[in-house]
Amino acid sequence: MTMFRKLPISAIRSTLRLLVAAVVIHAASLDHANGQAEQDGSRSAERIAMLRAIGAHAAIAADETGVAEIDPRIMEVMGQVPRHLFVPPALDELAYADMPLPVNQEQSIAQPYLVALMTHLAALSPDDVVFETGTGAGYHAAVLAGLVRRVVSVETLAPLALEASARLKRLGYENVEVLASDGYYGAPRHAPFDAMIIKEAVDHVPPVLLRQLKTGGRMVLPLGPRDGPQYLTVIEKMPDGEMRSTRTLPVRFTPLQGGERI
């Protein structure tokens, strides 16, 4: 890694992306060669390749994130969730690539590594109740459902919220409730939450969300201006009422959408 320190940041990031892409291609070819792909359409080989890519990405970004290895519980669940059922049919072949994919003109399904990292940073326990914004197709909610007791997911677009809710129920994720509302205001009727994952950028930490976070809980969010630098940030609510903020990875998220506050 020493040699990277003399390179421009843009060159380093380009190199890292190429390395991760190489891992995906290599892993997929190994699985194909070893005949691990099942005939029942479970696509286990592709999920194995995705997990390897996530692991490689985590190791590469460890200096920035402080996370060299994703929690094995998260990796196990991500190895089980059928991501191909959450992407448009036209993008089926890319379902397990370590990249974001569009759901429609306004929404996308997040890069698997970012799903894993944000979930890891939330430090979840099996009995937790978790809030997330940006349901989209419901993939991240499905991952969370396998890790905690209950998930409350908020989507601004009502038709998308209805589709995601139906999809999650159809796939057996009964501990997820999808709400069509403005995520900026959280879900006060369901609060307090052990953890909150905000998946769109904000230039400040919404006070109303902080009030819904339990003492000792964590909020993970991309913090920064719409047109400026954003960082994946962890906010911890300390027992004395203070908030401790830890900035990790530079990211680029679309702004948190909402209603009357905009």
N, C-alpha and C positions, 0 to 999 in steps of 0.2 A: 504493500500500500504506500510505501514511502515515495515511490516514483510519481504517484498521483499529485503530491503536494506541489509540484512545480508546474502542473498543468492548469489551464483555466478551468473554472468550475463547470462551464458548459461542456468542455471536452471530457472531464471526469464523468459527468452524468451520462454522456453519450456512450462512453466506454462501458459503464456499468449496465446500461440498458442492453448493449450488445452481449455482455457476458450472461445476463439473465436469459436473454433470448436463446443463447447457445445452449444453456442448461435445459431449457424446455425442449428444444429440438433433439438434443442428445438423449434426454430421458424418454421422450416419445419413441425414438428409434430403438432404444434398448427394450422397452416394453413390447414393441411390435416384434422384435427379433426373438424375444423369449416366449412369445405366444401367450402373453398374460391377458390379452383382451378376451373378455367373456363373450359368449354368443347370445346372451339374453338381453343385450342392449344396455347393460348397467354402466358401461363406459369406465370401468375401474382403471384401466391403463391410463386414460386421459387424466383421471383424478390423481393418480399416483404422480404423473408428470407435473401437474399443477402444484402438488404439495412439495415436490422437489424444487420447483421454481421459487415458491414462497420461501423455503428454507435457504436457498441460495441468496435471494434478495435480502432476507433478514441478516444474513452474515455480512453481506456487502455494506449494508446501511447501518451496521451496529454502532459505528463511531458517532453517528448523528442521533440515533434513536435510543441508544443504551440497551437495545433488545437484540441480542445475538441469536436467540432461538425462541421461536413462538411456542407458547404453552402447548404441550402435547395434547391436552384436552381439546383445544381449538383445532389443532391439525386433524385430530381424529374425526371431529364433527364435520369439518370441511371436506374430509375424504368420503363422507357419506351423503352430503347434500347434493342432489342432482342439479347442478348449476345449469345444465342444458335445458331444463324445464322452466327456467326463468329468463331466457333470452329469446328474442324473436327467431322464428324458424329460419329466416334467411342467414342468420349468424350462427347457426348450430355448430358448424365446424370449428368456430372460434370459442365455443362456450367455456373451455377449460384453459384458454390462453391467459397468461398473467397480464391482462390488459383490461381497461374499462370497455364496455360495450353499450351502444345506445339502446334504450328501451323504446323511446319515441323521440320526437323532435325536441322535447323539453327535459327528458330524464335519461339517465344512464345507469347501468349496473356497474358498481365499482370494481376496480382492479382487485383480484383476490388477495394480493399482498397487503393492500391497504385495509381490506376487510379484516384480515388476520391481525394486522398491527393494531388497528383501532380497538379491536376486541381484546387483544392482549393488554393494551394500556389501560383498559377499563377495569382490569383485575377482578373478574367476575367469580362469584361463588354459586354453587348449585341452587341455593335458596333465594337468590336475588330476584328483585323485580327491576326490569331495565326499560328505560325509555329511549327511543330512537326517532330521529326525523328522517324524512326522505325515504319512505318505504319503497318507492319505485315498483319494481316487479316483485319484491318481497324476499330476495335472496339473503340479504344480511339478517333480516328478521328470522329466516329459517335457521341460519347458523346460530344466532342467539338462542333460539328456542331449544336447541339441543344442549345448551350450557346452563340455563337458568330456569327458575320456576315460572316466570311470567314475563312476557314482552308486550309493551305498549308502543306501537309504531304509528307515526303520524305522517300523512301524505297530504300536500296542499291540493292536488288535483283529485277531485272526487271520483271520476271514472276510473282512474288508476288505482285509487284506494280500494274501490269495490272489486276490481279485477285481482289485485294482490290478495285481498282477504279471501276471495273464493279459491284462488290457487293454493294458498297456504292451507286452507281447510281441506281441500281435495287431496293434498299430499300428506295430510295427517298431522299438521302442526297446530294442535288444538290450543296451545298455551300462548298464542299470539292474538292480540286484539289490534286491528287496524282502524285508525280514526281519520276521517277526512276533515282536517282543520289546519290552522296555522301553527306550525311547530315552534315558532318563536315564543309562544305562550305556554308551551308544554302541554300537560294533561293534568290539570289540578285535581280533578275528581279521582284520579288514580294515584296521585302522589301520596307520600314521598317515594323517591326512587333510590335504589342502591347505586345505580350507575346511569349515566345519560350519554348517549353517543349522538353528536350533532354532525350530520354529514353534508352540510353546506356551510360556506364561509360566512363569518360574521366579523365585523370590525370591533366588536366589544362583546363581553360576556353578558348575555341577557339576565338582568337581575331576577326576573320572574322564574327563569330556569334554575338559578342558584337557590331560590327559596324552596324549590321542589326536590332538591338533592338532599339526601340524608347526611347527617353528620358522619364523617368517615367515608363518604362516597366519593366517586370520581366522575368528572365530566370530561369527555374527549371531544375535541372540536378543532376545525381549521380556523385559526384566528388571524385576521389581517384584513386590509382594505380590498375592495373589489379589484382595483387595478394596481395594487402594490404587493409586497411580499407577504405571503401567508405561511404560517407554521402550524403543523399539527401540535396541539397543546393539550396538556393534561391539567385540569383544575381539581385540586383536592380540598374538600371541606373539612377543616381541622376541628378537633373537639372544642377548641376555644373560640370557634366561630370565624377564625381567619381563613383566607383562601390561599393555598399555595399553588403557584403556577409553574409548570415545567414545559419549556418549549423543546420540541424534538425536530422532526423532519420538515424541510421546506416542501410545500405542496401548492397545488392550484385547484381550488374547488369553485363551483358556481355559487353565487350568493344565495343565502337562505331566503326563500320566497315567503310571502305572507299577504295578509289582507290590509286592514285599516292602518297598521303601523307604517306602511310604505307610502 
